[in-house]
Amino acid sequence: MYRLTPSTHPDAWGSTTAIPDLLSLVPDGRPVAEAWFGAHPSAPALAHVDGSQVRLDDVIAADPEGTLGADVASRSENRLPYLLKIIAAASPISLQVHPSIQRARVGYELEDAAGTPIDARERSYRDRNHKPELVYALTRFDAMVGFRAPRRAAELLVGLDTPLAADLRARLMADPAQSGVRAAFEWLVSPETRPGIGEVQAFADACAKRLVDGSPSPRTDRTVIRLAAAYPGDAGAVTSVLLNPVTLRPGEAVFVPAGTVHAYLQGVGVEIMANSDNVLRAGLTEKHIDLPELLVNLDAVAAPPIRIAPERVFTSTEIYYAPVDDFELSVTRLTDEGVARIPGRGPRVLLCLEGEIEVHTERNGTLPLRRGQAAFAPAGEGAVTAWGDGVLVQADVP
């Protein structure tokens, strides 16, 4: 079992305090958007091995079957299948889609063949993997996930007295089906047809006026206003009318399949996903936008967000089972009353969210963890137990 030091990411949308506070770091005024407790080659966590810090992906590569187990090593090509993160959004994150595994493999090879460096700003595919993901909220967490029913989106445009709102509503009503909402989304974000800065601002102003006069959906209007303020003139603010709003309370979770358009607006959460850094963006960002690839991967079926209800195991543990083979997430609440067996199998990342606890494996003894500290337990170390007073999150493989 190895203690882990995460890699941190200073994206502008991050919080200046949330992750430093969790990791017991002194805030320096700069935003910290994510902390990665994983083995993705672009930003692996560091494992503490015999007094040295070694990249976790190198630890795994040195002994894939011992660290991952024979089954996981075989089906994941000797890589850790998942990536565990803390995400802290103080402002909205880009409007994005993650690719299917088939398209990721094709896209990666095409960019490699074109000679695009793996770390180039304009590169869309940084690995060959898909990226379904689950967010477990630690605070209130606001997001947009997937498309609304087209007729509902059209209803929300009534009363917005702008040509853009009228045009968008007419498009939705003319084809109130999957093809229509996809066409409306593409029309809004494509360089050839997207509305201008003034049209987007007029749309946001109309939402602000409607809020005062009496809105059929105050949350929708507030989201448009907020996005237009964060990204002036970006048509992504208007696309929010097409998307499902999601608010998670602490302890709730939402699953985002590959192909689902989404954007996270604000909040702190634990995020677990397939081991990938592939992000295809359509707007609400200063980063690279790759609309053609996003549209290739886009699933335009209107459906409610997939909220994952936990299954309680061993009294103290709740497991969030996602409909994928890459990962599962469990949350164990420990008290001083005794030892808890932590369910799961294979390679595990264990992260203490609250309090002070000790984790124990059959072959490698005990490791103390306090708030913000994490450990990697290789598959070969067997069952995990824990005790203390706190909250332990575990990422493992189904």
N, C-alpha and C positions, 0 to 999 in steps of 0.2 A: 504494500500500500504506500502510495507516494503523495505527499502534500503537493498541492498545485498553486502556482501563482498565475492568475489569468492575464491574458493580454487585454488591454483597454483601448477604446477607440474614441477619438475626440471629435466626432461629427458635430456640426453646428447646432443640430436640433436637440442635443443631449442636455441633461441637467448638470449644473455646476456642483451640486451637492449630493444627489441621491446615491450614486455609486461610490464616491469617496466616503460617504458616511457608512455605507454597508461594509466597505473594505477596510475601514479604520485608517483612511488616508486623510491628510490635511488638504482641504480644497484650495486650489490655486486660482480660482476665478474662471478657469477654462472649462468648457462643457465636456462631460464624459458621457457618451451615448450608450456604449455597450461594454460589458466585460465578458470575454470568451473563456469558458472552461472546457476546452476541447482540443482536438488534434488536427484541425484544418491547416494545411501547409501554409496558407497565407498569414496566419496569426495564431500559432499554437500556444496553449498554456505551457508553462515551464514546470516540469516535475522535479522535485527535490530528491536526488539520488546520491547517496553516500557523500553528502556534504556539497554536492554540486547541483547546478540547475541545468536540466537537459530538456530539450524540446519533447513534448509528449508524443508527437508523431514519430520522433526518432526512437523513443523508448518502445513504442509499439512495433516499429519496423524491425527492431533488433530481435524480437521474439513474438511474432504475430499469434501463434497458437497459444503460447503461454499467457499473453495479455488479453487476447480476445476470445479464446476458446476455439476449438477446431471448427465448430459449426459456423460461428460468426465470422471467423477469418475467411472461411470458404465462400460464404455468400456476400461478403462485403469487400472482397479483393484485398484482404489484409489491412483494412482501414477501420478505424472506429466509425460505426455507422451513423452516429449522431453528433450534434454540436449543442452544448448547453450554454446559455447566455443569461446575463442580467441585462435588461434593456430599460433605459430611463429616458423617456421622451418628454422634454419640456415644451416642445413645439412640434407641429405636424411633420411626419416622415413621408417620403415620396410615395406617389401613386404608382403601384408596382404589381407585377405578376412574377411568380417563380415558374421555371420551365418544368415540363415533364422530363423523365429520365431519357426517353428516346430523343427528344429534341435537344437536350443538354449535350448528349454525346455527339450529335450531328453538328451542333453549333460550335462546340469546343474544337472539333477537328477542322472545321472550316476556318475558324480564326487562327488556329495553329498553322494551317496551310498558307494563310495569307501573311504569316509572319508577324502577327500582332502580339507584342510582348504580353506575358501573363498578367503583369501589373499595370498595363497601359490604361489610361483613363477611359479610352474608347472601347475597351474590351468588355463584352457582355458575359461571356462564359469563362469563369475562372476555374472550373472543374467540370467533370463529366456527370455530375449527379443532379437529381431532382431536389426540390427543397420544400416539401410539405412542412408545416410548422404548427406548433401549439403555444399559446400564450397563457400563462397562469398569473393572474393579477395579484400584485402585492399591495397596490393602492387602487383607487378608482382608475380604470383604464378605458379610455374612449378610442374607438376605432370605426372604420368603415370596411365592411367585408362583403364582397359579392354584390350582384345586381338585385335591385328591387323588382317587383312585378312592374312591367312597363306601364300599365294603366295607373298604378299607384304613383309612379314618378310623374306621369302626365297630370294627375290630379294636383300634385304639389306645385305645379307651374301656373295653375289658375290664380289670378290676382296679382301676378308679377307683370307690371305694365312696361315691358321692354320688348323690342323686336326679337331679341335673342330668345327670351322665354317663349314667345309666341311661336317662333320657328321650331324650337326644340319640341314643344308640345305637339305641334302639327306632325312632326316626323314620328313621334312615338304613337300617336293616334292612327296614323296611316298604316303602321305595321306594329301592332301591339303584341309582338312575339319575340322570340330569341333573336331572330335576324334583325328586328327593328331596334332593339336596345343596343345590339352590337354596332349597328350602323350609326346610331345616334352618338354613341361613345366615340367611335372612330372619327366622326365628323367634328366632334368637339376638340379632339387632341391632335388631329393631323395638321401638319404645317400648311397645307394647301387650303384648308377650310376652317381652321380654328378661329374663334372670335378674337377680335383685337383687344388691346388693353382697355380701351374706353368701353367696349361692349361688356367685358367682364366686370368692370367697376360699376357700370350702370345696373347690371344684374345683382351685384352685391348690395348696391344702394336700395334697389327695390325690395330685397329681402329685409333690409334694415327698416324700411318704412312699413312693411307688412308686419314686422314684429311689434311695432307700436300700435298699429291699427287692429291687430288680432290675427294671428297666424294659424293655419291649419296644422302646422308642424314647426313649433318654435325651435326644436333641436336642429332641424334641417336648415332653417334660416340662419341660426347662429353658426353652424358649421360653414356655410357658404361665406359668411362675413369673416369668420376667423381665418379661413384659408386664403381669402382674397387679401387680407391684411398681411399674412405671413409671406405670401408669394404674389405680389401685386401683378395683375394682368394675366396670371396663369389660368388657362381654361380648366385646369384640374379643379379649381374651386367650383365651377359649374357642374362638373361631372359628379360631384357629391350628391346632387339631387337624384342621380340614377342608382346610388349605392345604399346598401343596408347600414343604418347606424347600429353600433354595438356599444354598450356600456357594461363593463365587468366590474363587479364588486370584488374586494379582496377574497381570494379563495375560489373565484370562478375562472373558467377556462374556455377558450375558443380555439377551434382547429381551422386552419387555412390550408386547403389542398393546393397542390400545384395547379396552376391555371386560373386561380381565383384572384381577381383584382381586389386590392386592399390598400389601406393606408392607416397607420396608427397615428392618433392625434395627440394624445397626452397620457402619461401614466408610467408607473414602474411595474415591471413584471419579470418573471422567469420565462424565458423563451427556450423551447427545445425544438430541434428541427433535424432533418437529414443533414449529413455532414457536407454542406455546400455553402458557397458564397455567390451563387448565381442570382442576380437581381436584374429584372428587365423593367425599366422605368418609362412612364408616360408623361410625367409632370410633377409639379410640386417639389422641385429639387434643383440644385445647382450641379448635380452629377450628370453623368452620361445618360442620355435618353436614347433608347433603341425601340422606337415604335413598331417597325416591321416585325421584329422578333417578338415583341409583346403580343401583337395581334395574332401571330402564328400560334402562340401558346394560350391565348385568352379563352376561357370558358365563359360563355355569355348566358348560360342557363340562369334564369331568375330563381333564386332559392334562398330561404332564410339561412343565416349563419349557423355553423355547426358548433353548438355549445356542448362541451364534453362534461357529463356528470361523473363524479368520481365513484369508484367502487370501494367500499370500506373493507379492509383486510386486517386481521389481527388487532382489532379494536382501535389501535393508535395510528394506523396508516390508511391513507386514501390514495388510490391509484387512478390516474387519468390515462385510460387506454385510448390511443388514437388509432384510426383505421389504416395503419401502415406497419411495415415490418422493421422500420429503422429505429424506433424508439418508443419508450413509455416513460412516464413521469410519476413518481410517488412522493407524497408528503407525509412525514411522520412527526407527530407531536409527542414529545417525550416529557415525562415528569420524573421526579425523584423516586417514584414508586417502584421502579424495577427496570429490568432489561427488556428491550424490544427486539424481536427478530425483524429484520428489514427484508421484505419479500423482493424477489427479482432474481435475475441470473445474468451470466456473462460479464463483460466489462462494465464497471459502474463509475460514475462520477457522483460524489457525495458532497453536498454544499450545505453548510450550516447557515440558516437564515436568522435565527434568533438564539440567544442564550449561549450556554456552554455545554458541549456533549462530548462523549468519547465513542469512537467507532472501533469495532474489533472484527478481525477476520480470522478464520481458522488457522491459517498458515503464517500470518505475519503480525500477530499481536494487536496492540491497541494504539490508536492515534487520537489525541485530543483535538477538537475543533471548536473554535469560538465563532461568533457572528462574523460572516464574510469569508471564512476559511473553507477550503475545499480539499478533497483528496480523490485520487484515482485508485480504485481497487481492481486489479487485473482479474480476469476470469479464474485463473488458476488458484486464487486465494480462497475460493469457496464462499460459504455463507457469511453474511454480515449481520452483526448485532450492534446495538447502540444503547447507551444509557446517559442520563444526565437530565438537564432541564432546558429544553429548547425545541427548535423546529429544524428538521433535517429534510432536505430535498434530495432525491436520488434520480439520476438518469440511468436507464439500463435498456437492454434489448429484449424484445418479446421472445 
